[in-house]
Amino acid sequence: MIIVKDIQEYAELRTKARAYMCYIMSRSIANSPTLEQVFENLDALQESLPTAEAIYALDKNGIQIIDNISRVKKHAGLGKGEDRNQRAYYYKTFKEHRCILTEPYPSLLSNELVVTSSFPLYDENNELLAIICIDISLKNILKIINPSSSYSLFGSTSRVVYAAFSVALFSVAMLLFLKGVFGFMSLGLDIKSIDINEIFKSTILLTLSLAIADLVKAIFEEEVLRKEKKQNHSENSHETMTRFLGSIIIALSIEALMLVFKFALTSPDKLLYAVYLLFGITSLILALSVYLKVNQKN
């Protein structure tokens, strides 16, 4: 699930990522007068992108003409002479005559998902001299472009915080659940002696427990497990909010019904308070309807 969401996040940020990578490469190598000077400047390019998996160059036929430059020893000093003319970063750059950034693909070096940014260099006759390529892992490019990515310090801290809140809320849901179940069990088997108020109270506790459990499930899946977000906005995007508010409305409705019966039998002069609660519940239902309608239009 994490990998799927990373790919989804990259798709949303790809334009920014391409602009950033092309700017860094252009600043470092575009103004070098000769190809030899370009190769000398690749060390400076690595300083600008210390998390790059490998930096290398291809000739116009897609053959790697220098060894990999990398801070990872097992990745450095390899690749020279490799034929990469079937790689997307080669033929797209060759065809489009511009800096490009690929989709994620498995790296032959690390077996992790990486993206490649490639920058073409031309001579005064507009002949392709070389294509400079940078491989960078998907998680590192997300960390660079999106400071709130789960791989950043902020993102990692957020996942821990959300996990702690999930555990705490789940504990509350379980306490409410147990209290509601024990409330039912304490009623006994004698139907004539059952207190209707206790039944209402237990039902409210179980309904609130279900609402909180739904909320915990959504928080844990989206913020901790980083489950892929659903695409159908009108049906799924606000499902958690709808279910949570729906459970709260049900609980309040049960409470209002209980108050109506209670005041009707014991304190008719207080029935107005139950009516106020019913008006509040109606307002919540109308507000939820407007919320759903507006988001469907958006």
N, C-alpha and C positions, 0 to 999 in steps of 0.2 A: 504494500500500500504506500509505503514511504517513497519508493522509486516512482510509482505512478504519479503521486502528487508533485514530486520534484520535476518531472517532465511537464506536467500541467503548468506549474509555476514558471518554468523556463519559457514555455510557449507564450505566456503573458508578458514576460520581461525580455523577450528575444531582441526586440528593436533597440531597447536601451543597451543590452549587452553588446550587440553588434556595433553600435555607435561608440561605446567605450573602448572595445578592443581595437577597432579601426583607428580611433584617435591615438591610442597608445602606440600602435605600430607605426602610424604615419609620423608621429613626433620623433620616434627613435631612428627610423631608417629611410624615410622618404626623401630626405634632402642630402643623402650621402652621394658624393660624386661618382664613386666607382663601386663595383660589386665587392671588391676586397674591403672597402671601407664599410660597406653594409655588413659584411660578416664580422668585422671588428666591433661593430655597434650592437651585435646581438647579445653581447654580455650586458650592455646597458639595458637592453630590452628585458633581459631576464631579471635585472634589478627592479625594473618597473612592475614585473609580474612574477614575484618570487614563488607563487603557488603553481606556476605553469609546470605541467608534467614533462614537456619536452618542446624545444624550439629547434627548427631545422629548415632547410631550403631545398626546393626542387628546381630542376631546369625546365626548359620549355616542353620537354618530352615527358615530364612527370617523374624523372629519376632523381632520387635524393643525392645532393652533391656535397653535403657535409654531414658529419656525425651529429647525433642529437646533443643539444646543449641542455643539461638538466642538473638540478641540485640533488636529485636522487642518483646515487652512484651507479646503481644497476641499470638505470635508464640512459645514462650518459655514454658517449663514445660508441653508439650503435647506429645502424640504419643506413650508413653511406652506401650508395649503389642500389638501394632498394627501388623497385619499380612501383610507383604509386599513381600511375596514370588512370587507374580505375576508381580512384577515390573521389568522392563527391567534392571535396574541397579543392582538388586539382581541376577537374573538368568544368566546375561551375565558375571558378576564378578565371580559367582560360577562356571560357565562353563569354562571360559577362564583363570582363576587363575591369573588375573592381574588387574591393575588399569584401569578403563574405564571411559568414559565421554559420557553421553546419548545425544540423539537428544532432541530438545526443546519439552516440553509438558506442559499442564496447571497444575499449582500448586494447591493442595487442600487447602493450607494455604492462599495464596494471590490471587488465580485465575488469576495470570499472567503467562506468559511463563517462565519456568525455565529449567535449565539443572542440572543434578546430576552427581557428580564425586564420584566414590566409590572405596575404597582401601581395599583389603583383607589382613587379618593378620593370620599367620599360626604359630603353635607351632613347637617344635623340631621334632615332628613326622609327620610334614606336614599336620596336621589336621587343618581345618579352625576354628579359634577361634571367629572371628567377621569380619564384613564388616563395615568400617567407611564410612559414606555418608555425602556429602555436597550438599545442594540445593542452587543454586545461580541463580538469575534472568538472563534472556537472555541479557537484556540491560546492566547489570553490568559486565557480562563476556566479552561482546564486549568492554565495556569501559576499562577493564583491559588489554585485549589483543591488542586492536587497539586504540592507542591514538587519531587517527583522526576520530574515530567513532562519529556519530552525537550526541551521549549521552555525549561525553566528552566536556570540555570547548571549546577546539578548534573546535570541530564539531558544537557545538551550535552557536559559533561566526561565523563560515563559513556560516551557514544557514541564519543568519541575514544579513551578507554581500551580499550573493547571492540574497536574497530577495530584498535588496535595489537596487542592480544593475538591477534586473529584472524590478522593478518599473520604474527606470530611463530610461532603454532602451525601455520599453513599451511606456513611454511618448514620447520619440523621434519618435518611429514608428507611434504613433497617430498624432503627429505634421506633419510628412511627408505625412501621409495619407490625413489629412485635407487640407494640402497645395496642394496636387495633385488633390483632388476632387474640391476644389475651383478654381484651374487652369482650369479644364474642364468646370466648370459652367460659368467662365468668358468669354469663347469663344463665347457664344451666339448661336442663332439658325440659323443664316445666314451662310450657308455652304460656300458661295463664299468669305466671309470675314475671315474665320477661318485661324489662323496662324499655319502652320504646326510645327513650332519650339515650340510653346506652347504645342501642343499635345505631342510632344516628351518629353518635360520637365516634364509634368504631368505623363506620363507613367513611366519615370525613377523614379520619386518620389514614385509612388505607388509600383513599383517593389522593391525598397530599403525598403519601409515600410513592405512589405511582408517578405523580407529576415530577417529583424530585429525581426519581430513578431515570425517567426519560431525559431530563436535563443533564444528569451525570453521564449518561450514555453518549449524548451528542457532544458534550465537552471533551470527553475522553477520546472519542474516535477522531474528532476533527483537530484537536489541539495537542494531544499526546501521541496517539498512534498516527496522526496526520493522514487519516483516511481520505481518499479522493472525494472531492466535492461533486455532488450531482449537478448535471448540466441543466435539467429542466427547472427553470427558476420558479415558474408559477406553481409547480407541484411539490418541489422538494426544498427549495432554498430556505423557506420559513416554516418548514414542517415542525421543527423543534419548538419554536415560539408558539405556534398554533396549538400543539398538543399540550404544552405546559399551561398556557392560559386557559385552554379548554378544561383541563383538570381542575384548575383553580375555580373556574366558573361553576363547575359541577359541585365542588365542595361547598362553595358559598350558597349555591341553590339548595343543597341539602340542609345547610344551616338555617337558611331562611324558612324552609318548609317546617323544620323543627320548631322554630320560634313561633310560626303561625299557630301550630297546634298547641304549643305550650301556653302562649298568651291567651288563645281562645278559651282554654279550659281554666286557667288560673288568674290571669290579669288582662281582661279585655281592653282595659284602658291603655295598655302598652302595645297594642297591635300596630299602632302607627310606626313604631320602630322597625317592625318586621317589613312594613310597606316601604320604608326608607331603604332597607337593605335590598329589597326586590328592585327598586329603582336603580340602585347602584349596580346590581348584577345586569340589568338591562343595558345600562350605559357601557359596561364592559363588553357585552355582546356586540353592541353597535360599533364600539371602537375597534374591536377585533375584525368586524366585517369590513370597515373602512380600510383598516391596515392591509387586509388581504386584497381588497379591490385595487388599492393604489399600487401595490407591488406587482399585481398581475399586469396592470397597464404599463408599468415601467419595464 
